[in-house]
Amino acid sequence: MQQEGDFSIRVDQAVLRCRRLLPEKEAYGGNGPCLVFLHEALGCVEMWKAYPERLCQQTGLPGLLYDRLGHGASDPLQGPRQLDYLNREAEEVLPDLLRKLEIDQPVLVGHSDGGTIALLFAAMFPEWPCCAVTEAAHVFVEKVTRQGIRAALSSYHHTDLERKLAKYHGSKSGDLFRAWSGIWLSDAFASWNMLREIPSIRCPLLVIQGEDDEYGTREQVDRIVGLSSGPATRLLLSGCGHIPHLEAQSRVLQSTGEFIRACFRE
């Protein structure tokens, strides 16, 4: 990792916006592990709020955040999203980005779609990640997921949700929302799952889920923990919905920090 701040990098013929974070005191030196934050389906760097900085300070690790294609300050989407978009992010985009930035020891921190991408990456490259923390990750499509997206679609058309998204994604917000809702509500995507890939995961996992998550149930957590070949810990949070790092930040920050530090004590 180099200087702190925002920068752009070309990955797979697209320009992605990235942000480096540096802790006040690094625990392992400049060439050690690095927190890699993978945002949600409608997310971007700014939508993580202050959580990444706080986790970097707590663990003593540098951090990397980036906007995926179509999000935030990165290039816009080019055409409709394909059914394998999550696999492609994990198999092509993320490894290319890590190689270009010379991040050899990623500590993956993924939320929602970002959590799924973290799990797919850990399955495809089992020796690469040091460990992974997922929040509200999906490994198969549930009825409640599609119901939640239909509710979001209604909000998009009948509330100020479109304006709120445009604050982060600008003119790309409409295309991004349609790409997300369209693929998840499509008949072709209803049978998507990554259950066959999970047993290839060997790195330690912390699997976090809010018990009031409007997009998924604890069955997602049970499948991840039960099928993973490495040590996996579940963290179910009462009174918490789809965004644990904001809705239950103190609990998530403490548990995540303890989990990461324990991984490097072993």
Contacts in CASP RR format, 6 or more apart in sequence:
PFRMAT RR
TARGET T0000
AUTHOR 0000-0000-0000
METHOD contacts of the structure
MODEL  1
MQQEGDFSIRVDQAVLRCRRLLPEKEAYGGNGPCLVFLHEALGCVEMWKA
YPERLCQQTGLPGLLYDRLGHGASDPLQGPRQLDYLNREAEEVLPDLLRK
LEIDQPVLVGHSDGGTIALLFAAMFPEWPCCAVTEAAHVFVEKVTRQGIR
AALSSYHHTDLERKLAKYHGSKSGDLFRAWSGIWLSDAFASWNMLREIPS
IRCPLLVIQGEDDEYGTREQVDRIVGLSSGPATRLLLSGCGHIPHLEAQS
RVLQSTGEFIRACFRE
1 20 0 8 1.000
1 22 0 8 1.000
1 30 0 8 1.000
1 34 0 8 1.000
1 62 0 8 1.000
1 63 0 8 1.000
1 64 0 8 1.000
1 101 0 8 1.000
1 103 0 8 1.000
2 20 0 8 1.000
3 20 0 8 1.000
4 20 0 8 1.000
4 21 0 8 1.000
4 22 0 8 1.000
5 19 0 8 1.000
5 20 0 8 1.000
5 21 0 8 1.000
6 17 0 8 1.000
6 18 0 8 1.000
6 19 0 8 1.000
6 45 0 8 1.000
6 73 0 8 1.000
7 17 0 8 1.000
7 18 0 8 1.000
7 19 0 8 1.000
7 20 0 8 1.000
8 15 0 8 1.000
8 16 0 8 1.000
8 17 0 8 1.000
8 18 0 8 1.000
9 15 0 8 1.000
9 16 0 8 1.000
9 18 0 8 1.000
9 97 0 8 1.000
9 100 0 8 1.000
9 101 0 8 1.000
10 16 0 8 1.000
11 93 0 8 1.000
11 96 0 8 1.000
11 97 0 8 1.000
11 100 0 8 1.000
12 92 0 8 1.000
12 93 0 8 1.000
12 96 0 8 1.000
14 69 0 8 1.000
14 74 0 8 1.000
14 75 0 8 1.000
15 74 0 8 1.000
15 75 0 8 1.000
16 66 0 8 1.000
16 67 0 8 1.000
16 68 0 8 1.000
16 69 0 8 1.000
16 74 0 8 1.000
16 75 0 8 1.000
16 97 0 8 1.000
17 45 0 8 1.000
17 66 0 8 1.000
17 67 0 8 1.000
17 72 0 8 1.000
17 73 0 8 1.000
17 74 0 8 1.000
18 64 0 8 1.000
18 65 0 8 1.000
18 66 0 8 1.000
18 67 0 8 1.000
18 97 0 8 1.000
18 101 0 8 1.000
19 45 0 8 1.000
19 64 0 8 1.000
19 65 0 8 1.000
19 66 0 8 1.000
20 62 0 8 1.000
20 63 0 8 1.000
20 64 0 8 1.000
21 35 0 8 1.000
21 52 0 8 1.000
21 53 0 8 1.000
21 56 0 8 1.000
21 62 0 8 1.000
21 63 0 8 1.000
21 64 0 8 1.000
21 65 0 8 1.000
22 56 0 8 1.000
22 62 0 8 1.000
22 63 0 8 1.000
23 56 0 8 1.000
23 57 0 8 1.000
23 59 0 8 1.000
23 60 0 8 1.000
23 61 0 8 1.000
23 62 0 8 1.000
24 57 0 8 1.000
25 60 0 8 1.000
26 60 0 8 1.000
26 61 0 8 1.000
26 62 0 8 1.000
27 59 0 8 1.000
27 60 0 8 1.000
27 61 0 8 1.000
27 264 0 8 1.000
28 60 0 8 1.000
28 61 0 8 1.000
28 264 0 8 1.000
30 62 0 8 1.000
31 104 0 8 1.000
32 61 0 8 1.000
32 104 0 8 1.000
32 105 0 8 1.000
33 61 0 8 1.000
33 105 0 8 1.000
33 106 0 8 1.000
33 107 0 8 1.000
33 130 0 8 1.000
33 264 0 8 1.000
34 61 0 8 1.000
34 62 0 8 1.000
34 63 0 8 1.000
34 64 0 8 1.000
34 103 0 8 1.000
34 105 0 8 1.000
34 106 0 8 1.000
34 107 0 8 1.000
35 52 0 8 1.000
35 55 0 8 1.000
35 56 0 8 1.000
35 59 0 8 1.000
35 61 0 8 1.000
35 62 0 8 1.000
35 63 0 8 1.000
35 64 0 8 1.000
35 107 0 8 1.000
35 109 0 8 1.000
35 260 0 8 1.000
36 63 0 8 1.000
36 64 0 8 1.000
36 94 0 8 1.000
36 98 0 8 1.000
36 103 0 8 1.000
36 106 0 8 1.000
36 107 0 8 1.000
36 108 0 8 1.000
36 109 0 8 1.000
37 48 0 8 1.000
37 52 0 8 1.000
37 63 0 8 1.000
37 64 0 8 1.000
37 65 0 8 1.000
37 109 0 8 1.000
37 110 0 8 1.000
38 94 0 8 1.000
38 108 0 8 1.000
38 109 0 8 1.000
38 110 0 8 1.000
38 111 0 8 1.000
38 113 0 8 1.000
38 114 0 8 1.000
38 115 0 8 1.000
38 117 0 8 1.000
38 118 0 8 1.000
39 45 0 8 1.000
39 47 0 8 1.000
39 48 0 8 1.000
39 65 0 8 1.000
39 67 0 8 1.000
39 68 0 8 1.000
39 71 0 8 1.000
39 110 0 8 1.000
39 111 0 8 1.000
39 113 0 8 1.000
39 114 0 8 1.000
40 47 0 8 1.000
40 111 0 8 1.000
40 112 0 8 1.000
40 113 0 8 1.000
40 114 0 8 1.000
40 136 0 8 1.000
40 243 0 8 1.000
41 112 0 8 1.000
41 113 0 8 1.000
41 180 0 8 1.000
42 71 0 8 1.000
42 165 0 8 1.000
42 169 0 8 1.000
42 176 0 8 1.000
42 177 0 8 1.000
42 180 0 8 1.000
43 71 0 8 1.000
43 72 0 8 1.000
43 168 0 8 1.000
44 67 0 8 1.000
44 71 0 8 1.000
44 72 0 8 1.000
44 73 0 8 1.000
44 168 0 8 1.000
44 169 0 8 1.000
45 65 0 8 1.000
45 66 0 8 1.000
45 67 0 8 1.000
45 72 0 8 1.000
45 73 0 8 1.000
46 72 0 8 1.000
46 168 0 8 1.000
47 168 0 8 1.000
48 65 0 8 1.000
48 111 0 8 1.000
48 245 0 8 1.000
49 246 0 8 1.000
51 245 0 8 1.000
51 246 0 8 1.000
51 249 0 8 1.000
51 252 0 8 1.000
51 253 0 8 1.000
52 63 0 8 1.000
52 65 0 8 1.000
52 109 0 8 1.000
54 249 0 8 1.000
54 253 0 8 1.000
55 61 0 8 1.000
55 109 0 8 1.000
55 253 0 8 1.000
55 256 0 8 1.000
55 257 0 8 1.000
56 62 0 8 1.000
56 63 0 8 1.000
58 253 0 8 1.000
58 257 0 8 1.000
59 257 0 8 1.000
59 260 0 8 1.000
59 261 0 8 1.000
61 107 0 8 1.000
61 260 0 8 1.000
64 101 0 8 1.000
64 103 0 8 1.000
66 74 0 8 1.000
66 97 0 8 1.000
67 73 0 8 1.000
67 74 0 8 1.000
68 74 0 8 1.000
68 89 0 8 1.000
68 93 0 8 1.000
69 75 0 8 1.000
69 76 0 8 1.000
69 77 0 8 1.000
69 93 0 8 1.000
70 76 0 8 1.000
70 77 0 8 1.000
70 169 0 8 1.000
70 172 0 8 1.000
70 175 0 8 1.000
70 176 0 8 1.000
71 169 0 8 1.000
71 172 0 8 1.000
71 176 0 8 1.000
72 168 0 8 1.000
72 169 0 8 1.000
72 170 0 8 1.000
72 172 0 8 1.000
76 171 0 8 1.000
76 172 0 8 1.000
76 175 0 8 1.000
77 172 0 8 1.000
77 175 0 8 1.000
77 176 0 8 1.000
77 179 0 8 1.000
80 179 0 8 1.000
81 179 0 8 1.000
81 180 0 8 1.000
81 182 0 8 1.000
81 183 0 8 1.000
82 88 0 8 1.000
83 183 0 8 1.000
83 186 0 8 1.000
83 188 0 8 1.000
83 189 0 8 1.000
83 192 0 8 1.000
85 183 0 8 1.000
86 113 0 8 1.000
86 116 0 8 1.000
86 117 0 8 1.000
86 120 0 8 1.000
86 194 0 8 1.000
87 120 0 8 1.000
89 117 0 8 1.000
89 120 0 8 1.000
90 117 0 8 1.000
90 118 0 8 1.000
90 120 0 8 1.000
90 121 0 8 1.000
90 124 0 8 1.000
91 120 0 8 1.000
91 121 0 8 1.000
91 124 0 8 1.000
94 117 0 8 1.000
94 121 0 8 1.000
95 121 0 8 1.000
95 125 0 8 1.000
95 128 0 8 1.000
98 104 0 8 1.000
98 106 0 8 1.000
98 128 0 8 1.000
105 130 0 8 1.000
106 128 0 8 1.000
106 129 0 8 1.000
106 130 0 8 1.000
107 129 0 8 1.000
107 130 0 8 1.000
107 131 0 8 1.000
107 132 0 8 1.000
107 133 0 8 1.000
107 260 0 8 1.000
107 263 0 8 1.000
108 115 0 8 1.000
108 118 0 8 1.000
108 121 0 8 1.000
108 122 0 8 1.000
108 129 0 8 1.000
108 131 0 8 1.000
108 132 0 8 1.000
108 133 0 8 1.000
109 118 0 8 1.000
109 132 0 8 1.000
109 133 0 8 1.000
109 256 0 8 1.000
110 117 0 8 1.000
110 118 0 8 1.000
110 132 0 8 1.000
110 133 0 8 1.000
110 134 0 8 1.000
110 135 0 8 1.000
110 137 0 8 1.000
111 134 0 8 1.000
111 135 0 8 1.000
111 136 0 8 1.000
111 243 0 8 1.000
111 245 0 8 1.000
112 135 0 8 1.000
112 136 0 8 1.000
112 137 0 8 1.000
112 138 0 8 1.000
112 215 0 8 1.000
112 242 0 8 1.000
113 138 0 8 1.000
114 134 0 8 1.000
114 137 0 8 1.000
115 132 0 8 1.000
115 134 0 8 1.000
115 135 0 8 1.000
115 136 0 8 1.000
115 137 0 8 1.000
116 134 0 8 1.000
116 137 0 8 1.000
116 138 0 8 1.000
116 139 0 8 1.000
116 194 0 8 1.000
118 129 0 8 1.000
118 132 0 8 1.000
118 133 0 8 1.000
118 134 0 8 1.000
118 137 0 8 1.000
119 132 0 8 1.000
119 134 0 8 1.000
119 137 0 8 1.000
119 139 0 8 1.000
119 194 0 8 1.000
119 197 0 8 1.000
119 198 0 8 1.000
119 201 0 8 1.000
119 205 0 8 1.000
119 224 0 8 1.000
120 194 0 8 1.000
120 197 0 8 1.000
121 128 0 8 1.000
121 129 0 8 1.000
122 128 0 8 1.000
122 129 0 8 1.000
122 132 0 8 1.000
122 200 0 8 1.000
122 201 0 8 1.000
122 202 0 8 1.000
122 203 0 8 1.000
122 205 0 8 1.000
123 194 0 8 1.000
123 197 0 8 1.000
123 198 0 8 1.000
123 200 0 8 1.000
123 201 0 8 1.000
124 197 0 8 1.000
124 200 0 8 1.000
126 200 0 8 1.000
126 201 0 8 1.000
126 202 0 8 1.000
126 203 0 8 1.000
127 202 0 8 1.000
129 203 0 8 1.000
130 203 0 8 1.000
130 263 0 8 1.000
130 264 0 8 1.000
131 203 0 8 1.000
131 204 0 8 1.000
131 205 0 8 1.000
131 206 0 8 1.000
131 259 0 8 1.000
131 260 0 8 1.000
131 263 0 8 1.000
132 201 0 8 1.000
132 203 0 8 1.000
132 204 0 8 1.000
132 205 0 8 1.000
132 206 0 8 1.000
133 205 0 8 1.000
133 206 0 8 1.000
133 208 0 8 1.000
133 256 0 8 1.000
133 259 0 8 1.000
133 260 0 8 1.000
134 205 0 8 1.000
134 206 0 8 1.000
134 207 0 8 1.000
134 208 0 8 1.000
134 224 0 8 1.000
135 208 0 8 1.000
135 209 0 8 1.000
135 243 0 8 1.000
135 244 0 8 1.000
135 245 0 8 1.000
135 252 0 8 1.000
136 208 0 8 1.000
136 209 0 8 1.000
136 210 0 8 1.000
136 213 0 8 1.000
136 215 0 8 1.000
136 216 0 8 1.000
136 220 0 8 1.000
136 241 0 8 1.000
136 242 0 8 1.000
136 243 0 8 1.000
136 244 0 8 1.000
137 207 0 8 1.000
137 220 0 8 1.000
137 224 0 8 1.000
138 145 0 8 1.000
138 215 0 8 1.000
138 216 0 8 1.000
138 220 0 8 1.000
139 193 0 8 1.000
139 194 0 8 1.000
139 195 0 8 1.000
139 198 0 8 1.000
139 220 0 8 1.000
139 223 0 8 1.000
139 224 0 8 1.000
140 192 0 8 1.000
140 193 0 8 1.000
140 194 0 8 1.000
140 195 0 8 1.000
140 220 0 8 1.000
140 223 0 8 1.000
141 184 0 8 1.000
141 189 0 8 1.000
141 190 0 8 1.000
141 191 0 8 1.000
141 192 0 8 1.000
141 193 0 8 1.000
142 216 0 8 1.000
142 217 0 8 1.000
142 219 0 8 1.000
142 220 0 8 1.000
144 214 0 8 1.000
144 215 0 8 1.000
144 216 0 8 1.000
144 217 0 8 1.000
145 184 0 8 1.000
145 215 0 8 1.000
145 216 0 8 1.000
146 184 0 8 1.000
146 185 0 8 1.000
146 190 0 8 1.000
148 214 0 8 1.000
148 215 0 8 1.000
149 180 0 8 1.000
149 181 0 8 1.000
149 184 0 8 1.000
149 185 0 8 1.000
149 215 0 8 1.000
150 185 0 8 1.000
151 214 0 8 1.000
152 161 0 8 1.000
152 181 0 8 1.000
153 181 0 8 1.000
153 185 0 8 1.000
155 161 0 8 1.000
156 162 0 8 1.000
156 177 0 8 1.000
156 181 0 8 1.000
162 173 0 8 1.000
162 174 0 8 1.000
162 177 0 8 1.000
165 173 0 8 1.000
165 174 0 8 1.000
165 176 0 8 1.000
165 177 0 8 1.000
166 173 0 8 1.000
166 174 0 8 1.000
169 176 0 8 1.000
183 189 0 8 1.000
195 223 0 8 1.000
195 227 0 8 1.000
198 223 0 8 1.000
198 224 0 8 1.000
198 227 0 8 1.000
198 228 0 8 1.000
199 227 0 8 1.000
199 228 0 8 1.000
199 229 0 8 1.000
200 229 0 8 1.000
201 228 0 8 1.000
201 229 0 8 1.000
201 230 0 8 1.000
202 228 0 8 1.000
202 229 0 8 1.000
202 230 0 8 1.000
203 230 0 8 1.000
204 230 0 8 1.000
204 231 0 8 1.000
204 232 0 8 1.000
204 233 0 8 1.000
204 259 0 8 1.000
204 263 0 8 1.000
205 224 0 8 1.000
205 225 0 8 1.000
205 228 0 8 1.000
205 230 0 8 1.000
205 231 0 8 1.000
205 232 0 8 1.000
205 233 0 8 1.000
206 232 0 8 1.000
206 233 0 8 1.000
206 235 0 8 1.000
206 255 0 8 1.000
206 256 0 8 1.000
206 259 0 8 1.000
207 221 0 8 1.000
207 224 0 8 1.000
207 225 0 8 1.000
207 232 0 8 1.000
207 233 0 8 1.000
207 234 0 8 1.000
207 235 0 8 1.000
208 235 0 8 1.000
208 237 0 8 1.000
208 244 0 8 1.000
208 252 0 8 1.000
208 255 0 8 1.000
208 256 0 8 1.000
209 216 0 8 1.000
209 217 0 8 1.000
209 218 0 8 1.000
209 220 0 8 1.000
209 221 0 8 1.000
209 234 0 8 1.000
209 235 0 8 1.000
209 236 0 8 1.000
209 237 0 8 1.000
209 244 0 8 1.000
210 236 0 8 1.000
210 237 0 8 1.000
210 238 0 8 1.000
210 239 0 8 1.000
210 240 0 8 1.000
210 241 0 8 1.000
210 242 0 8 1.000
210 244 0 8 1.000
210 247 0 8 1.000
210 248 0 8 1.000
211 218 0 8 1.000
211 236 0 8 1.000
211 237 0 8 1.000
211 238 0 8 1.000
211 239 0 8 1.000
211 240 0 8 1.000
211 241 0 8 1.000
212 238 0 8 1.000
212 239 0 8 1.000
212 240 0 8 1.000
212 241 0 8 1.000
213 240 0 8 1.000
213 241 0 8 1.000
213 242 0 8 1.000
214 241 0 8 1.000
214 242 0 8 1.000
215 242 0 8 1.000
216 242 0 8 1.000
218 236 0 8 1.000
221 234 0 8 1.000
221 236 0 8 1.000
222 234 0 8 1.000
224 232 0 8 1.000
225 232 0 8 1.000
225 233 0 8 1.000
225 234 0 8 1.000
226 232 0 8 1.000
233 259 0 8 1.000
235 252 0 8 1.000
235 255 0 8 1.000
237 244 0 8 1.000
237 247 0 8 1.000
237 248 0 8 1.000
237 251 0 8 1.000
237 252 0 8 1.000
239 247 0 8 1.000
239 248 0 8 1.000
240 247 0 8 1.000
240 248 0 8 1.000
241 247 0 8 1.000
244 251 0 8 1.000
244 252 0 8 1.000
245 252 0 8 1.000
245 253 0 8 1.000
END
